[in-house]
Amino acid sequence: MIRIHNSLTGEKQPLQPIEPGALRMYVCGLTVYDYVHIGHARMLLVFDMVSRYLRHRGFRLTYVRNITDIDDKIIRRAAANGEPVEALTQRFIDAMNEDGERLGLLRPDHEPRATHYLPQIIAMVEQLLAKDYAYLAANGDVMYAVAHFPGYGRLSGKRLADLRAGARVEVDEAKRDPLDFVLWKHAKTGEPSWPSPWGPGRPGWHIECSAMSTTLLGTHFDLHGGGLDLKFPHHENEIAQSCAASGERFVNVWMHNGFVNVDDEKMSKSLGNFFTLREVFPRLRHPEVLRYFLLASHYRGPINYSLEQLDQADAALGRLYTALRELPVLAPATNEYGERFHQSMDDDFNTPEALAVLQTLAREVNSAKAAGDHQRAAGLAAELTALGSVLGLFTIPPAQWFRLAKPALSEEGSGAVATGMAPRIDDEEVEARIAARAAARRAKNWAESDRIRDELAAAGIVLEDKPGGATTWRRA
């Protein structure tokens, strides 16, 4: 049985679908005004992993991940760029999807945009007004009355009295309570707006997710996820809005992934340690290295991004690909490794333990190879491939992995940059030089054979001579 840590209760609990055999999951996605950074990548990958595993375990999963395409930051960025909001958001949605594909993310079943759900948002605001959970403020905004919802603070463990004591003084006096938040913002000059019963305006951030999730998944669904930074106030406010509007529970299990630190410091633009995937990918042999790195830590804990950690992920993933080299493709056979893998993943998606199972299995493959038991090695390798695929690994053939160059990096914080490298030799040229070396060896021209080997080695090409005269190669 799968057990998941529920942020609402603070405990692991058995996953009990509302509808037998089916699950509905909503994840708060990105506000699209810039490129995807490594903090975003962790959230996206965590819930990609969760969705993959739930489907692997036989659940019929409906996975919804939203896009916020109207927001103060979006409006400011579009104005600074001198471009329409729609052009800005579409450009970064396209970039997000391109980066996600490189990282091996599967697309969610639904990817709603806030601006496409304005009727549903307006209808939910009307419900909250009718039930006296909201009010029209003097400045034209529609506000949620936090004090009218008795359960406010349960998710985050915060008390209203403590929150009020720490609340900053509002510049305007529109709010009845400093904790009240905006459901509908009145239109400001030069900003995008839409008609509503309260005049032109646009939705507040929190109401978007409540309206989109309940429209697509119903007023009560199984799982809701997002980054730890959203736990308060965003998810707390979602609960208050959704439960007040429908009178139902809203979500059974809340999941939150931990933060990404950079060289043991919180990632932030002000510290200069803020990296987008488009900056990180060129530093890697393959984007799958970043995927392995992110999976190597439990999703709920913090993760430290550094050059050393990326190197370790590259080496660890390389060991798995090494075990899979030069073995035939067979149907996997169920064995104790599969059972251990599932036990790890069933325990709150414990990917570090699951990867440890894969590394142990890889050692068994190598031992079988060394003993000459190629049939057993091939069977174990098939199991390794099948289990790794559950986590989105092994997306390229093993032979191709070893022909990918690992960029030479210099330490510059975690903004490791490519340093001077020997000119890259393409695969066709490598094969041609190996053929020339083979000809030299047949002619017993050992000096020429050694010269070609040394020349290739200087370019980062490692040759491996096999029994029978065949030569394979890989990039160092």
Backbone torsions as a table, in degrees:
resi	resn	phi	psi	omega
1	MET	NA	134.1	178.1
2	ILE	-75.3	131.5	176.2
3	ARG	-118.0	134.2	-175.5
4	ILE	-127.2	136.6	174.8
5	HIS	-71.1	120.0	-179.1
6	ASN	-96.4	114.8	-180.0
7	SER	-61.2	-23.1	-178.3
8	LEU	-72.5	-35.2	-179.0
9	THR	-104.2	-17.5	-176.7
10	GLY	75.9	14.5	-177.5
11	GLU	-134.5	157.7	170.5
12	LYS	-76.0	140.7	177.9
13	GLN	-143.2	152.3	178.7
14	PRO	-61.9	141.3	176.3
15	LEU	-77.8	114.0	-178.2
16	GLN	-121.8	98.4	-176.1
17	PRO	-59.5	143.2	174.9
18	ILE	-63.6	-43.1	174.7
19	GLU	-108.4	119.8	-176.9
20	PRO	-51.3	128.7	176.8
21	GLY	82.0	-5.1	-177.2
22	ALA	-127.2	149.2	177.4
23	LEU	-136.4	147.3	175.3
24	ARG	-124.3	126.3	-175.0
25	MET	-131.8	132.3	175.7
26	TYR	-118.0	134.7	178.7
27	VAL	-128.3	133.1	176.8
28	CYS	-72.4	119.3	-177.2
29	GLY	-90.6	-148.0	-170.3
30	LEU	-99.1	152.0	166.3
31	THR	-92.1	115.8	-163.5
32	VAL	-94.0	86.1	174.4
33	TYR	-132.0	1.1	179.7
34	ASP	-157.5	178.2	-179.4
35	TYR	-75.2	158.0	179.1
36	VAL	-66.7	127.5	175.6
37	HIS	-105.1	176.2	-171.6
38	ILE	-67.3	-25.9	173.7
39	GLY	-66.5	-45.3	173.5
40	HIS	-57.8	-44.1	-175.4
41	ALA	-58.5	-37.8	180.0
42	ARG	-63.5	-47.0	179.6
43	MET	-60.4	-47.5	-178.4
44	LEU	-60.4	-41.9	-177.8
45	LEU	-71.8	-38.9	179.2
46	VAL	-56.0	-48.6	-174.8
47	PHE	-82.3	-18.7	166.1
48	ASP	-64.5	-44.8	177.3
49	MET	-61.1	-45.5	-180.0
50	VAL	-60.8	-46.2	-178.4
51	SER	-65.0	-41.2	177.8
52	ARG	-60.0	-45.3	-175.0
53	TYR	-70.6	-40.4	179.1
54	LEU	-60.9	-40.5	177.4
55	ARG	-68.8	-38.9	176.7
56	HIS	-59.2	-34.3	-179.8
57	ARG	-83.4	5.7	170.6
58	GLY	98.7	3.1	-180.0
59	PHE	-79.0	143.6	171.0
60	ARG	-86.4	99.3	-172.4
61	LEU	-100.0	134.0	167.6
62	THR	-107.7	114.4	-173.9
63	TYR	-111.2	120.2	178.9
64	VAL	-116.8	128.8	174.0
65	ARG	-132.8	118.8	-170.4
66	ASN	-83.9	168.2	171.6
67	ILE	-125.9	124.8	172.4
68	THR	-89.3	111.5	-176.0
69	ASP	-116.6	16.1	169.1
70	ILE	-146.5	127.1	-170.6
71	ASP	-173.3	158.2	179.7
72	ASP	-56.6	-44.0	-178.7
73	LYS	-64.5	-38.4	178.3
74	ILE	-63.5	-45.2	-178.5
75	ILE	-62.8	-43.9	-179.9
76	ARG	-64.6	-43.1	-178.8
77	ARG	-65.6	-42.5	179.1
78	ALA	-62.8	-41.0	179.0
79	ALA	-65.3	-41.7	179.3
80	ALA	-63.7	-36.0	-179.7
81	ASN	-81.8	-15.2	-175.8
82	GLY	68.1	37.1	-179.8
83	GLU	-130.3	156.8	178.1
84	PRO	-64.1	148.7	178.7
85	VAL	-56.0	-43.4	-177.5
86	GLU	-61.8	-37.5	179.2
87	ALA	-68.2	-41.9	179.0
88	LEU	-61.9	-50.3	-175.5
89	THR	-66.5	-38.6	179.8
90	GLN	-65.8	-38.2	178.9
91	ARG	-61.2	-43.1	-177.8
92	PHE	-81.3	-23.4	170.4
93	ILE	-65.6	-44.2	177.9
94	ASP	-61.5	-42.5	179.0
95	ALA	-64.8	-40.7	177.7
96	MET	-59.6	-43.8	-179.6
97	ASN	-68.2	-37.0	176.7
98	GLU	-63.9	-46.2	179.9
99	ASP	-65.4	-40.2	178.9
100	GLY	-63.5	-38.2	178.3
101	GLU	-64.8	-40.3	178.4
102	ARG	-64.7	-33.9	179.2
103	LEU	-80.4	-4.5	178.2
104	GLY	83.4	23.6	179.8
105	LEU	-79.9	135.1	171.8
106	LEU	-82.4	143.2	179.9
107	ARG	-72.1	142.0	176.4
108	PRO	-66.9	165.2	178.4
109	ASP	-65.8	-36.7	178.1
110	HIS	-134.8	140.1	179.1
111	GLU	-132.7	70.6	-174.1
112	PRO	-69.5	145.4	175.1
113	ARG	-105.8	141.1	-176.1
114	ALA	-56.5	-41.6	-176.3
115	THR	-70.1	-11.8	177.0
116	HIS	-90.4	-3.5	-175.8
117	TYR	-122.8	29.2	-178.9
118	LEU	-63.1	-41.2	176.9
119	PRO	-59.6	-39.8	179.6
120	GLN	-69.3	-37.1	177.9
121	ILE	-64.7	-46.6	179.9
122	ILE	-61.9	-40.5	179.3
123	ALA	-63.0	-38.8	179.3
124	MET	-68.5	-39.5	176.9
125	VAL	-61.3	-41.1	177.8
126	GLU	-61.6	-40.1	177.2
127	GLN	-60.4	-44.9	-177.8
128	LEU	-66.4	-37.0	175.5
129	LEU	-65.1	-43.2	-178.4
130	ALA	-64.2	-30.8	-178.6
131	LYS	-93.8	6.5	176.8
132	ASP	67.7	26.9	171.6
133	TYR	-94.7	-3.3	-178.0
134	ALA	-142.8	163.4	179.5
135	TYR	-149.7	155.0	177.0
136	LEU	-89.5	115.2	-177.5
137	ALA	-78.0	165.6	-176.7
138	ALA	-64.2	-25.6	-178.1
139	ASN	-86.0	1.0	179.6
140	GLY	97.7	-7.8	175.7
141	ASP	-78.4	150.7	168.8
142	VAL	-98.4	124.7	-174.6
143	MET	-112.5	148.2	172.8
144	TYR	-89.9	132.2	-179.7
145	ALA	-90.6	95.3	-174.5
146	VAL	-57.7	-39.0	-176.8
147	ALA	-64.1	-18.4	-179.0
148	HIS	-82.7	-7.0	-179.4
149	PHE	-108.2	107.3	-172.4
150	PRO	-61.8	-29.9	-174.8
151	GLY	-88.5	9.0	-175.1
152	TYR	-63.5	130.4	-180.0
153	GLY	102.3	-6.1	-175.9
154	ARG	-65.6	-40.9	-178.3
155	LEU	-65.6	-45.9	-175.3
156	SER	-88.8	-10.3	-178.5
157	GLY	74.8	20.8	-177.4
158	LYS	-99.4	146.4	178.0
159	ARG	-102.3	141.0	-178.2
160	LEU	-57.8	-39.9	-178.6
161	ALA	-62.6	-41.7	179.4
162	ASP	-67.7	-39.3	-179.9
163	LEU	-65.1	-40.8	179.6
164	ARG	-67.0	-36.9	-179.7
165	ALA	-63.3	-32.4	-178.0
166	GLY	-97.7	0.5	-176.6
167	ALA	-72.4	140.8	177.0
168	ARG	-75.8	157.9	178.3
169	VAL	-74.0	126.5	-179.3
170	GLU	-74.6	140.7	179.0
171	VAL	-65.2	-43.3	178.1
172	ASP	-97.8	164.9	-178.0
173	GLU	-106.7	23.3	-175.3
174	ALA	-69.1	-31.5	-176.7
175	LYS	-79.4	140.8	172.5
176	ARG	-76.9	-27.4	-176.2
177	ASP	-139.5	135.5	-178.8
178	PRO	-60.3	-17.5	180.0
179	LEU	-88.2	-12.0	179.9
180	ASP	-62.7	149.0	-177.0
181	PHE	-131.3	161.3	-171.9
182	VAL	-80.8	131.8	171.1
183	LEU	-98.2	-38.7	179.9
184	TRP	-140.7	124.2	-178.2
185	LYS	-95.4	131.5	177.9
186	HIS	-68.6	153.0	-175.0
187	ALA	-67.0	139.3	172.8
188	LYS	-113.2	152.3	-176.4
189	THR	-57.4	128.4	176.1
190	GLY	84.9	-3.6	-179.8
191	GLU	-100.0	152.3	175.9
192	PRO	-61.5	144.6	178.8
193	SER	-151.6	161.8	178.9
194	TRP	-134.8	151.9	-179.8
195	PRO	-69.2	149.6	176.7
196	SER	-153.5	168.7	176.1
197	PRO	-61.4	-15.9	-177.4
198	TRP	-108.5	16.5	-179.1
199	GLY	98.9	171.1	-178.6
200	PRO	-63.8	144.8	-179.4
201	GLY	178.6	-159.1	179.8
202	ARG	-149.2	160.8	-176.0
203	PRO	-72.7	150.8	167.2
204	GLY	-72.1	163.1	-174.3
205	TRP	-64.3	-45.9	-170.7
206	HIS	-66.3	-39.0	-175.2
207	ILE	-66.2	-26.4	-178.8
208	GLU	-55.8	-50.9	-175.2
209	CYS	-68.2	-37.1	177.8
210	SER	-61.1	-44.5	-178.1
211	ALA	-69.4	-43.4	-177.4
212	MET	-69.4	-42.6	-177.3
213	SER	-66.0	-45.7	-177.1
214	THR	-72.9	-28.6	176.2
215	THR	-66.3	-42.7	-174.5
216	LEU	-88.7	-28.3	-173.2
217	LEU	-119.1	-6.6	-176.7
218	GLY	95.8	167.5	-175.3
219	THR	-75.8	-12.2	178.1
220	HIS	-138.7	115.5	-179.4
221	PHE	-135.8	179.4	-164.6
222	ASP	-82.1	-50.8	-168.7
223	LEU	-132.8	141.1	173.8
224	HIS	-135.8	129.1	-177.1
225	GLY	-129.3	170.2	177.0
226	GLY	165.1	177.4	178.4
227	GLY	-69.5	155.7	-178.5
228	LEU	-60.2	-28.0	180.0
229	ASP	-67.0	-16.5	-179.8
230	LEU	-90.7	-8.2	-176.1
231	LYS	-56.6	-44.0	173.7
232	PHE	-137.6	130.9	6.1
233	PRO	-95.7	-8.8	-168.1
234	HIS	-58.9	-53.8	-176.6
235	HIS	-71.9	-33.5	175.4
236	GLU	-60.5	-41.7	179.9
237	ASN	-71.2	-34.6	175.1
238	GLU	-58.7	-44.9	179.9
239	ILE	-61.1	-47.4	-177.9
240	ALA	-59.5	-46.5	-179.4
241	GLN	-64.8	-51.5	-170.8
242	SER	-68.0	-45.2	179.8
243	CYS	-66.0	-39.7	179.8
244	ALA	-65.5	-38.7	-177.6
245	ALA	-71.2	-42.1	-173.1
246	SER	-97.6	-25.8	-173.7
247	GLY	78.8	9.3	-179.6
248	GLU	-110.0	-179.2	-173.1
249	ARG	-72.9	-32.6	-179.0
250	PHE	87.3	-75.3	-173.2
251	VAL	-134.0	139.0	177.9
252	ASN	-80.5	-48.0	-173.8
253	VAL	-127.1	127.2	175.8
254	TRP	-105.3	131.3	180.0
255	MET	-122.7	137.7	179.1
256	HIS	-135.3	128.3	176.1
257	ASN	-88.7	152.2	-176.1
258	GLY	-76.6	175.6	-176.4
259	PHE	-80.4	163.1	170.6
260	VAL	-107.2	124.4	171.6
261	ASN	-102.0	156.3	178.2
262	VAL	-120.1	116.9	-175.9
263	ASP	49.9	45.1	176.1
264	ASP	67.9	15.3	173.7
265	GLU	-121.6	149.6	178.0
266	LYS	-60.6	134.2	179.9
267	MET	-69.6	129.5	176.9
268	SER	-160.7	150.8	178.4
269	LYS	-64.7	-34.3	-177.2
270	SER	-65.5	-29.7	178.9
271	LEU	-86.4	-6.7	-179.7
272	GLY	72.3	20.6	-179.5
273	ASN	-118.3	38.9	-174.4
274	PHE	-108.7	117.5	-173.6
275	PHE	-126.6	132.4	174.7
276	THR	-86.9	162.0	176.9
277	LEU	-61.5	-30.5	-179.5
278	ARG	-70.8	-18.4	171.9
279	GLU	-87.9	-31.4	-175.3
280	VAL	-81.1	-42.7	-174.0
281	PHE	-53.0	-43.2	-179.2
282	PRO	-64.6	-13.9	179.9
283	ARG	-87.7	-1.7	-173.2
284	LEU	-113.1	151.9	171.2
285	ARG	-60.3	-40.5	-178.5
286	HIS	-159.3	147.9	178.3
287	PRO	-56.0	-21.9	179.4
288	GLU	-63.1	-23.0	175.8
289	VAL	-62.1	-43.3	177.9
290	LEU	-65.5	-38.2	177.7
291	ARG	-60.3	-47.1	179.8
292	TYR	-62.0	-44.4	179.3
293	PHE	-56.5	-45.4	-178.2
294	LEU	-69.5	-32.9	178.6
295	LEU	-76.0	-18.5	-174.6
296	ALA	-74.1	-7.3	174.7
297	SER	-117.8	147.0	178.8
298	HIS	-64.1	138.9	-171.3
299	TYR	-59.6	-27.9	-175.1
300	ARG	-83.3	-18.6	-177.1
301	GLY	-92.1	170.0	175.1
302	PRO	-72.0	159.1	177.8
303	ILE	-133.2	139.8	-177.5
304	ASN	-106.3	115.3	179.1
305	TYR	-88.6	123.2	177.8
306	SER	-155.7	164.8	178.1
307	LEU	-60.4	-41.4	179.7
308	GLU	-61.5	-41.9	179.7
309	GLN	-65.1	-38.8	177.4
310	LEU	-65.5	-39.6	177.4
311	ASP	-62.0	-41.4	179.7
312	GLN	-65.3	-39.0	178.1
313	ALA	-65.6	-40.7	177.7
314	ASP	-60.4	-45.6	-179.2
315	ALA	-66.0	-42.4	-178.9
316	ALA	-65.1	-43.4	178.9
317	LEU	-67.1	-36.6	176.7
318	GLY	-60.9	-35.6	178.2
319	ARG	-64.7	-37.0	177.9
320	LEU	-67.4	-44.6	179.0
321	TYR	-65.1	-34.0	177.6
322	THR	-60.3	-42.1	179.9
323	ALA	-63.0	-28.4	-175.7
324	LEU	-88.6	-5.4	-175.4
325	ARG	-67.5	139.7	168.2
326	GLU	57.7	38.3	175.3
327	LEU	-124.8	143.6	179.5
328	PRO	-68.2	156.4	178.6
329	VAL	-85.3	120.9	179.1
330	LEU	-123.5	166.0	172.3
331	ALA	-74.4	132.7	-179.1
332	PRO	-66.9	145.7	176.7
333	ALA	-108.4	136.4	179.1
334	THR	-65.7	130.6	178.3
335	ASN	-146.6	-172.7	-175.3
336	GLU	-66.1	-23.0	179.7
337	TYR	-68.5	-40.7	176.1
338	GLY	-61.1	-40.7	179.3
339	GLU	-64.0	-42.5	-180.0
340	ARG	-67.5	-38.8	177.0
341	PHE	-60.0	-47.6	-178.8
342	HIS	-68.0	-35.3	176.6
343	GLN	-61.5	-41.0	179.0
344	SER	-65.2	-48.2	-177.5
345	MET	-70.1	-32.8	177.4
346	ASP	-65.7	-22.9	179.9
347	ASP	-89.5	74.8	176.1
348	ASP	58.3	40.9	174.2
349	PHE	53.8	56.1	-175.8
350	ASN	-80.7	80.2	-176.8
351	THR	-65.9	-34.0	176.3
352	PRO	-58.2	-41.7	178.0
353	GLU	-69.1	-37.4	178.5
354	ALA	-64.2	-40.6	177.1
355	LEU	-66.9	-34.3	176.3
356	ALA	-62.8	-37.5	175.4
357	VAL	-62.2	-42.3	179.3
358	LEU	-63.6	-39.4	179.2
359	GLN	-67.0	-38.8	176.1
360	THR	-64.1	-42.5	178.4
361	LEU	-63.0	-38.5	178.0
362	ALA	-63.0	-38.7	177.4
363	ARG	-64.9	-36.2	176.6
364	GLU	-65.2	-39.0	176.6
365	VAL	-60.2	-47.3	-178.6
366	ASN	-64.3	-37.3	178.0
367	SER	-64.5	-41.7	178.1
368	ALA	-64.8	-38.4	175.7
369	LYS	-60.6	-48.6	-177.5
370	ALA	-62.5	-30.8	179.2
371	ALA	-82.8	-3.5	-179.9
372	GLY	81.5	7.5	-180.0
373	ASP	-90.6	76.3	-173.2
374	HIS	-70.4	-27.0	177.6
375	GLN	-66.4	-45.9	177.7
376	ARG	-65.3	-41.6	179.3
377	ALA	-58.9	-42.6	-178.8
378	ALA	-66.2	-40.0	178.4
379	GLY	-64.6	-43.2	177.9
380	LEU	-66.3	-38.5	178.6
381	ALA	-63.7	-35.7	177.3
382	ALA	-64.7	-39.8	176.8
383	GLU	-66.2	-41.0	177.6
384	LEU	-59.8	-44.6	179.4
385	THR	-63.1	-44.4	-178.3
386	ALA	-64.1	-44.1	-178.7
387	LEU	-69.8	-41.6	178.0
388	GLY	-62.4	-34.5	-179.9
389	SER	-64.9	-27.6	176.6
390	VAL	-60.5	-31.3	179.6
391	LEU	-94.3	5.2	179.7
392	GLY	81.2	19.6	177.8
393	LEU	-94.6	171.7	177.9
394	PHE	60.6	50.5	-179.1
395	THR	-85.1	-8.0	177.7
396	ILE	-128.9	156.5	177.8
397	PRO	-62.8	145.2	-179.8
398	PRO	-54.7	-40.3	-179.7
399	ALA	-60.4	-35.6	-179.9
400	GLN	-70.7	-36.3	179.5
401	TRP	-54.7	-44.2	-174.6
402	PHE	-78.8	-3.6	175.3
403	ARG	-102.5	4.9	175.3
404	LEU	-89.2	134.0	-180.0
405	ALA	-81.7	136.4	172.6
406	LYS	-91.4	118.4	-178.5
407	PRO	-59.1	139.7	172.8
408	ALA	-75.3	129.1	-173.5
409	LEU	-118.9	149.1	171.1
410	SER	-113.1	150.9	-178.8
411	GLU	-79.0	122.6	176.9
412	GLU	-145.9	70.8	-166.3
413	GLY	63.4	-142.2	172.0
414	SER	-93.7	1.7	174.5
415	GLY	-84.7	48.6	-179.9
416	ALA	-53.7	135.3	-176.5
417	VAL	-122.1	153.0	179.0
418	ALA	-65.8	134.7	177.7
419	THR	-102.3	-175.8	178.2
420	GLY	-60.8	133.1	-178.9
421	MET	-129.7	155.2	173.1
422	ALA	-61.4	146.8	179.4
423	PRO	-53.6	134.2	-177.9
424	ARG	-72.0	133.0	175.0
425	ILE	-100.3	128.0	-178.5
426	ASP	-75.1	165.9	-173.5
427	ASP	-57.8	-40.7	-177.7
428	GLU	-63.3	-39.8	179.3
429	GLU	-67.8	-38.5	176.5
430	VAL	-59.5	-48.1	-179.5
431	GLU	-60.4	-39.4	180.0
432	ALA	-64.5	-40.4	-179.7
433	ARG	-70.9	-34.6	175.6
434	ILE	-64.8	-40.0	177.3
435	ALA	-63.1	-40.5	178.0
436	ALA	-64.9	-37.7	177.9
437	ARG	-66.4	-41.3	178.3
438	ALA	-60.6	-40.2	178.1
439	ALA	-64.4	-40.6	178.7
440	ALA	-63.5	-39.2	179.7
441	ARG	-67.1	-39.7	178.1
442	ARG	-63.6	-32.8	178.4
443	ALA	-84.9	3.1	-178.6
444	LYS	59.2	31.0	175.5
445	ASN	-91.8	77.3	-171.9
446	TRP	-66.8	-31.5	179.1
447	ALA	-63.3	-44.4	178.6
448	GLU	-67.2	-39.0	177.6
449	SER	-59.9	-45.3	-179.8
450	ASP	-67.3	-36.6	179.8
451	ARG	-61.9	-44.1	-179.6
452	ILE	-65.6	-42.6	178.1
453	ARG	-59.0	-46.2	-178.2
454	ASP	-65.3	-38.1	178.9
455	GLU	-63.5	-43.0	177.9
456	LEU	-67.6	-39.9	179.0
457	ALA	-61.1	-39.1	179.1
458	ALA	-64.5	-26.5	177.8
459	ALA	-91.4	8.1	176.9
460	GLY	85.4	19.9	179.5
461	ILE	-105.7	121.8	179.7
462	VAL	-102.8	123.4	178.8
463	LEU	-95.5	144.0	177.8
464	GLU	-130.4	108.6	-179.7
465	ASP	-82.4	127.0	-177.0
466	LYS	-102.1	157.5	173.9
467	PRO	-56.1	138.3	-178.9
468	GLY	96.3	-5.5	174.5
469	GLY	100.5	-9.0	-180.0
470	ALA	-72.7	150.2	178.9
471	THR	-127.7	126.5	172.4
472	THR	-109.1	167.0	-178.3
473	TRP	-146.0	160.6	176.0
474	ARG	-150.8	159.9	176.2
475	ARG	-88.5	137.0	-177.7
476	ALA	-67.6	NA	NA
